[in-house]
Amino acid sequence: MSGQHFDAGRDALDFIDVLTRLNDPQTIITSLRDKLASFGFHAFLITGLPETGDRIAPLVLLNGWPDGWFELYVRQNYADDDPIAAHCKTTINPFVWDEVYRQEVASARQQEIMRRASDFKMIHGFCVPIHNEDGFKAVVTMAGDKPDLSRPSRSAIHLMSLYAHAKAEAAMHGTQGHCLTVREREVLTWMAVGKSTEGVAEVLNIRAGTVEAHYQNAARKLGARGRTRTVVEAHLRGEIQL
């Protein structure tokens, strides 16, 4: 399947353009489900994660899990012991489920969770943790029985997930815009096309330290952490155009 996504970056940008025009949560769910299905994923969830003993349901932004699985997950309070969910809070990096879960060292409860997930053909999965300046915020998690987990596809899905989360949050709760300065928008625009700090400095004829300061200011205003997330937030809010 990876051959279908040899231009994964273009695929991701095309999907982002589609999401830009959507505002209704259900149409966002449908669009994301269709796109992830092209990579072999049939289940996805965009959600915050509760503290031990709390409920996950109020934290869910978009629910694309199979019928019956979400109800079972909530009823059995699996969020407290889910090994995949636990790892999301400890890393800012996207990861494949198999990189985290090892049956031979898992507790009986963890084995039960993963076994029941496989009953719904959620066998191989991919997670994109969402962090902001305050730490963990949410996760975009997806699964299938034989998904495309090639490196190019992971990179494309990573970018799409960041944008889908931002779009879902805006659709569900609304987003208060932040006004970036002209220079901050210029810096983020050049970063969006792949320029390094030094590359942006050269193009704008300013110091690298000044570029970094503009980037940090923009990230703070947007409540974002990391360059990719900052660029996504700026695009979502109409501050820059890709």
VOLOBA-664799 format. One record per residue (C-alpha): residue number from 1; x, y, z. Coordinates in Angstrom, 3 decimals. Layout:
VOLOBA-664799
+---------+----------+----------+----------+
| drenmar |     east |    north |       up |
+---------+----------+----------+----------+
|     NUM |        X |        Y |        Z |
...
+---------+----------+----------+----------+
***
This chain:
VOLOBA-664799
+---------+----------+----------+----------+
| drenmar |     east |    north |       up |
+---------+----------+----------+----------+
|       1 |    0.000 |    0.000 |    0.000 |
|       2 |    2.911 |    2.351 |    0.616 |
|       3 |    3.345 |    2.765 |   -3.130 |
|       4 |    0.022 |    4.573 |   -3.219 |
|       5 |    1.477 |    7.223 |   -0.938 |
|       6 |    4.910 |    7.854 |   -2.440 |
|       7 |    4.028 |   11.591 |   -2.462 |
|       8 |    2.841 |   11.514 |    1.123 |
|       9 |    3.672 |   15.154 |    1.763 |
|      10 |    1.462 |   16.317 |   -1.091 |
|      11 |   -1.250 |   13.954 |    0.130 |
|      12 |   -1.129 |   15.564 |    3.559 |
|      13 |   -1.287 |   19.120 |    2.200 |
|      14 |   -4.242 |   18.253 |   -0.031 |
|      15 |   -6.081 |   16.842 |    2.979 |
|      16 |   -5.308 |   19.962 |    5.019 |
|      17 |   -6.803 |   22.085 |    2.248 |
|      18 |   -9.982 |   20.003 |    2.464 |
|      19 |  -10.175 |   20.382 |    6.242 |
|      20 |   -9.760 |   24.144 |    5.959 |
|      21 |  -13.200 |   24.355 |    4.374 |
|      22 |  -14.951 |   22.219 |    7.008 |
|      23 |  -16.538 |   23.446 |   10.222 |
|      24 |  -19.069 |   20.795 |   11.206 |
|      25 |  -17.678 |   18.061 |   13.504 |
|      26 |  -19.496 |   15.287 |   11.628 |
|      27 |  -18.091 |   16.323 |    8.259 |
|      28 |  -14.619 |   16.498 |    9.820 |
|      29 |  -15.098 |   12.960 |   11.161 |
|      30 |  -16.198 |   11.718 |    7.737 |
|      31 |  -13.291 |   13.401 |    5.976 |
|      32 |  -10.727 |   12.087 |    8.452 |
|      33 |  -12.215 |    8.583 |    8.382 |
|      34 |  -12.030 |    8.480 |    4.578 |
|      35 |   -8.446 |    9.727 |    4.511 |
|      36 |   -7.208 |    7.337 |    7.208 |
|      37 |   -9.018 |    4.476 |    5.471 |
|      38 |   -6.782 |    5.075 |    2.439 |
|      39 |   -3.859 |    4.191 |    4.725 |
|      40 |   -5.602 |    1.078 |    6.048 |
|      41 |   -6.967 |    2.499 |    9.331 |
|      42 |  -10.634 |    1.953 |   10.123 |
|      43 |  -10.695 |    3.338 |   13.671 |
|      44 |   -9.578 |    6.645 |   15.146 |
|      45 |  -10.114 |    8.851 |   18.161 |
|      46 |   -9.091 |   12.433 |   18.962 |
|      47 |   -9.274 |   12.944 |   22.688 |
|      48 |   -7.743 |   14.219 |   25.860 |
|      49 |   -6.772 |   11.622 |   28.462 |
|      50 |   -8.247 |   11.556 |   31.960 |
|      51 |   -6.461 |   11.307 |   35.252 |
|      52 |   -6.812 |    7.966 |   37.049 |
|      53 |  -10.409 |    7.402 |   38.074 |
|      54 |  -11.837 |   10.109 |   35.813 |
|      55 |  -13.967 |    9.552 |   32.714 |
|      56 |  -12.650 |    9.870 |   29.182 |
|      57 |  -15.988 |   10.663 |   27.513 |
|      58 |  -16.017 |   14.427 |   28.296 |
|      59 |  -12.537 |   14.779 |   26.769 |
|      60 |  -13.361 |   13.281 |   23.360 |
|      61 |  -13.269 |   15.700 |   20.414 |
|      62 |  -13.884 |   13.312 |   17.509 |
|      63 |  -14.970 |    9.686 |   17.900 |
|      64 |  -14.282 |    7.385 |   14.979 |
|      65 |  -13.932 |    4.194 |   17.004 |
|      66 |  -15.935 |    1.100 |   15.967 |
|      67 |  -19.466 |    0.687 |   17.278 |
|      68 |  -19.327 |   -0.999 |   20.654 |
|      69 |  -15.636 |   -0.392 |   21.382 |
|      70 |  -16.044 |    3.068 |   22.871 |
|      71 |  -18.915 |    1.881 |   25.056 |
|      72 |  -16.844 |   -1.085 |   26.251 |
|      73 |  -13.786 |    1.110 |   26.830 |
|      74 |  -15.804 |    3.501 |   28.999 |
|      75 |  -17.767 |    0.804 |   30.824 |
|      76 |  -14.616 |   -1.109 |   31.769 |
|      77 |  -12.717 |    2.107 |   32.560 |
|      78 |   -9.868 |    0.946 |   30.324 |
|      79 |   -8.351 |    4.445 |   30.216 |
|      80 |   -6.797 |    3.862 |   33.649 |
|      81 |   -4.691 |    0.924 |   32.433 |
|      82 |   -4.365 |    1.418 |   28.674 |
|      83 |   -0.614 |    1.077 |   27.937 |
|      84 |   -0.910 |    3.075 |   24.723 |
|      85 |   -2.692 |    5.962 |   26.433 |
|      86 |   -0.148 |    5.984 |   29.241 |
|      87 |    2.746 |    6.324 |   26.804 |
|      88 |    1.088 |    9.280 |   25.084 |
|      89 |    1.614 |   11.375 |   28.203 |
|      90 |    5.345 |   10.658 |   28.279 |
|      91 |    6.413 |   11.538 |   24.728 |
|      92 |    5.951 |   14.257 |   22.149 |
|      93 |    6.885 |   11.881 |   19.342 |
|      94 |    4.407 |    9.896 |   17.227 |
|      95 |    4.725 |    6.159 |   17.750 |
|      96 |    3.478 |    2.807 |   16.521 |
|      97 |    1.630 |    0.734 |   19.101 |
|      98 |    4.012 |   -2.193 |   18.632 |
|      99 |    6.892 |    0.047 |   19.693 |
|     100 |    5.296 |    0.451 |   23.113 |
|     101 |    3.254 |   -2.625 |   23.918 |
|     102 |    4.997 |   -5.899 |   24.747 |
|     103 |    2.650 |   -8.700 |   25.746 |
|     104 |    5.351 |  -10.624 |   27.613 |
|     105 |    5.832 |   -7.794 |   30.120 |
|     106 |    2.281 |   -6.418 |   30.157 |
|     107 |   -0.025 |   -6.788 |   33.130 |
|     108 |   -3.107 |   -9.000 |   32.870 |
|     109 |   -5.263 |   -5.888 |   32.655 |
|     110 |   -3.175 |   -4.427 |   29.832 |
|     111 |   -3.317 |   -7.718 |   27.953 |
|     112 |   -7.098 |   -7.735 |   28.322 |
|     113 |   -7.369 |   -4.226 |   26.866 |
|     114 |   -5.230 |   -5.012 |   23.851 |
|     115 |   -6.959 |   -8.370 |   23.317 |
|     116 |  -10.395 |   -6.753 |   23.369 |
|     117 |   -9.179 |   -4.048 |   20.968 |
|     118 |   -8.097 |   -6.766 |   18.545 |
|     119 |  -11.648 |   -8.166 |   18.700 |
|     120 |  -12.616 |   -4.976 |   16.853 |
|     121 |   -9.724 |   -5.469 |   14.366 |
|     122 |   -7.753 |   -2.732 |   16.121 |
|     123 |   -4.520 |   -4.713 |   15.934 |
|     124 |   -1.848 |   -2.313 |   14.680 |
|     125 |   -2.031 |    1.349 |   15.567 |
|     126 |   -0.345 |    4.713 |   15.384 |
|     127 |   -0.528 |    7.576 |   17.885 |
|     128 |    0.206 |   11.274 |   17.522 |
|     129 |    0.446 |   12.901 |   20.975 |
|     130 |   -0.496 |   16.583 |   21.048 |
|     131 |    1.475 |   18.764 |   23.454 |
|     132 |    1.421 |   22.499 |   24.062 |
|     133 |    3.489 |   24.773 |   26.271 |
|     134 |    1.795 |   23.322 |   29.354 |
|     135 |    2.512 |   19.701 |   28.445 |
|     136 |    0.269 |   16.894 |   27.199 |
|     137 |   -3.022 |   18.040 |   25.719 |
|     138 |   -4.561 |   15.303 |   23.567 |
|     139 |   -3.856 |   12.384 |   21.275 |
|     140 |   -4.878 |   11.333 |   17.792 |
|     141 |   -4.891 |    7.540 |   17.850 |
|     142 |   -5.802 |    5.237 |   14.982 |
|     143 |   -5.811 |    1.514 |   14.281 |
|     144 |   -6.495 |   -1.175 |   11.723 |
|     145 |   -5.674 |   -4.791 |   11.015 |
|     146 |   -3.123 |   -4.146 |    8.228 |
|     147 |   -2.436 |   -0.390 |    8.029 |
|     148 |    0.340 |    1.278 |    6.067 |
|     149 |    2.974 |    2.188 |    8.668 |
|     150 |    5.780 |    3.084 |    6.296 |
|     151 |    7.928 |    6.078 |    7.214 |
|     152 |    6.498 |    8.392 |    4.507 |
|     153 |    2.958 |    7.503 |    5.547 |
|     154 |    3.725 |    8.097 |    9.226 |
|     155 |    5.094 |   11.549 |    8.417 |
|     156 |    2.020 |   12.450 |    6.372 |
|     157 |   -0.364 |   11.126 |    9.022 |
|     158 |    1.551 |   13.025 |   11.713 |
|     159 |    0.981 |   16.339 |    9.939 |
|     160 |   -2.648 |   15.550 |    9.117 |
|     161 |   -3.319 |   14.525 |   12.716 |
|     162 |   -1.970 |   17.772 |   14.120 |
|     163 |   -4.181 |   19.741 |   11.802 |
|     164 |   -7.235 |   17.510 |   12.366 |
|     165 |   -6.896 |   17.975 |   16.120 |
|     166 |   -6.674 |   21.745 |   15.782 |
|     167 |   -9.651 |   21.802 |   13.434 |
|     168 |  -11.701 |   19.526 |   15.690 |
|     169 |  -10.947 |   21.675 |   18.717 |
|     170 |  -11.970 |   24.808 |   16.846 |
|     171 |  -15.190 |   23.169 |   15.634 |
|     172 |  -16.143 |   21.799 |   19.043 |
|     173 |  -15.083 |   24.621 |   21.332 |
|     174 |  -14.217 |   27.583 |   19.155 |
|     175 |  -10.806 |   29.199 |   18.930 |
|     176 |   -9.804 |   32.669 |   19.995 |
|     177 |   -7.510 |   34.074 |   17.346 |
|     178 |   -4.111 |   35.526 |   18.098 |
|     179 |   -2.668 |   38.332 |   16.022 |
|     180 |    0.879 |   37.627 |   14.918 |
|     181 |    3.168 |   40.395 |   13.760 |
|     182 |    4.114 |   40.627 |   10.097 |
|     183 |    7.611 |   39.376 |   10.883 |
|     184 |    6.261 |   36.429 |   12.911 |
|     185 |    4.060 |   35.449 |    9.977 |
|     186 |    7.000 |   35.717 |    7.603 |
|     187 |    9.137 |   33.492 |    9.830 |
|     188 |    6.428 |   30.835 |   10.121 |
|     189 |    5.703 |   30.942 |    6.391 |
|     190 |    9.319 |   30.201 |    5.544 |
|     191 |    9.476 |   27.499 |    8.213 |
|     192 |    6.348 |   25.966 |    6.669 |
|     193 |    8.192 |   25.403 |    3.393 |
|     194 |   11.089 |   23.719 |    5.150 |
|     195 |   13.578 |   26.492 |    5.852 |
|     196 |   15.829 |   26.067 |    8.876 |
|     197 |   16.397 |   28.897 |   11.341 |
|     198 |   19.562 |   29.817 |    9.479 |
|     199 |   17.762 |   29.588 |    6.133 |
|     200 |   14.999 |   31.914 |    7.290 |
|     201 |   17.594 |   34.337 |    8.646 |
|     202 |   19.329 |   34.415 |    5.287 |
|     203 |   16.115 |   35.005 |    3.350 |
|     204 |   14.897 |   37.771 |    5.686 |
|     205 |   18.381 |   39.237 |    6.198 |
|     206 |   18.173 |   39.063 |    9.988 |
|     207 |   20.082 |   37.192 |   12.671 |
|     208 |   19.305 |   33.554 |   13.463 |
|     209 |   18.689 |   34.547 |   17.076 |
|     210 |   16.088 |   37.052 |   15.929 |
|     211 |   14.360 |   34.374 |   13.845 |
|     212 |   14.231 |   32.093 |   16.875 |
|     213 |   12.801 |   34.899 |   19.008 |
|     214 |   10.039 |   35.584 |   16.480 |
|     215 |    9.244 |   31.870 |   16.301 |
|     216 |    9.097 |   31.543 |   20.101 |
|     217 |    6.806 |   34.579 |   20.357 |
|     218 |    4.488 |   33.142 |   17.699 |
|     219 |    4.414 |   29.739 |   19.392 |
|     220 |    3.553 |   31.357 |   22.723 |
|     221 |    0.722 |   33.402 |   21.219 |
|     222 |   -0.695 |   30.330 |   19.493 |
|     223 |   -0.302 |   28.107 |   22.544 |
|     224 |    1.698 |   25.656 |   20.447 |
|     225 |    4.761 |   23.515 |   21.078 |
|     226 |    7.132 |   22.565 |   18.298 |
|     227 |    7.554 |   24.018 |   14.825 |
|     228 |    5.116 |   21.750 |   13.029 |
|     229 |    2.370 |   22.389 |   15.544 |
|     230 |    2.998 |   26.153 |   15.472 |
|     231 |    2.800 |   26.237 |   11.675 |
|     232 |   -0.404 |   24.182 |   11.734 |
|     233 |   -2.029 |   26.493 |   14.289 |
|     234 |   -0.988 |   29.585 |   12.334 |
|     235 |   -2.454 |   28.138 |    9.132 |
|     236 |   -5.666 |   27.112 |   10.859 |
|     237 |   -6.183 |   30.613 |   12.188 |
|     238 |   -5.495 |   32.252 |    8.866 |
|     239 |   -2.221 |   33.833 |    9.948 |
|     240 |   -0.256 |   32.179 |    7.132 |
|     241 |   -1.031 |   30.401 |    3.874 |
|     242 |    0.650 |   27.150 |    2.834 |
+---------+----------+----------+----------+
***
